[in-house]
Amino acid sequence: TQLLEQSPQFLSIQEGENLTVYCNSSSVFSSLQWYRQEPGEGPVLLVTVVTGGEVKKLKRLTFQFGDARKDSSLHITAAQPGDTGLYLCAANDYKLSFGAGTTVTVRA
Amino acid sequence: DTGVSQDPRHKITKRGQNVTFRCDPISEHNRLYWYRQTLGQGPEFLTYFQNEAQLEKSRLLSDRFSAERPKGSFSTLEIQRTEQGDSAMYLCASSLEGIGEAFFGQGTRLTVV
């Protein structure tokens, strides 16, 4: 059983559309990270959320941490082909544990 | 560039051979992680070190896998008697203790033929 459940597993949208990726767990975390990974490369850290209810924005990306610190979401506004990649959430439960990821494809 | 570096980037080996990968973490980071990743999946935890101490090793990890971090600096991951099922991307990451933000290397792609 995965500690972190990500949904959907795959997402294919047209350029300019919005998308949301979810990361859920039954456990409470002290912090949660979102990473983006391109084929053949290592994951790149996008953001860390720490406080329940926290919202962070990174250009067109909005990250939210649930009030109970058990879940998080990533919303991309007006997606671009450059947003294509594998989006991973990870939680620090004394070691860093990852969800299975959401593969996002943005079509031009 | 003072990021995490891994060597080699790619390794092709015959089944039954031993392979060793190296990871150089960010210099001030005391935690170092090894993960394995197959196509389209999230990284699977293998083991992690705090300084030179190996604090946890995944129960899923075969005895053919061993990792070291002498002197708390670079780390090596060795796979003995490789099998085709070992083919994957092996990722190394480092972080500061108590802070979840980990920084990854570019990975070593292992292909066992």
Interface residues (C-beta under 8 A of the other chain):
Chain A: Q6 S30 S31 L32 Q33 Y35 G40 E41 G42 P43 V44 L45 T48 L86 L88 A90 A91 N92 K95 L96 S97 F98 G99 A100 G101 T103
Chain B: V4 Y33 Y35 G40 Q41 G42 P43 E44 F45 Y48 L55 E56 M89 L91 A93 S95 I99 G100 E101 A102 F103 F104 G105 Q106 G107 R109
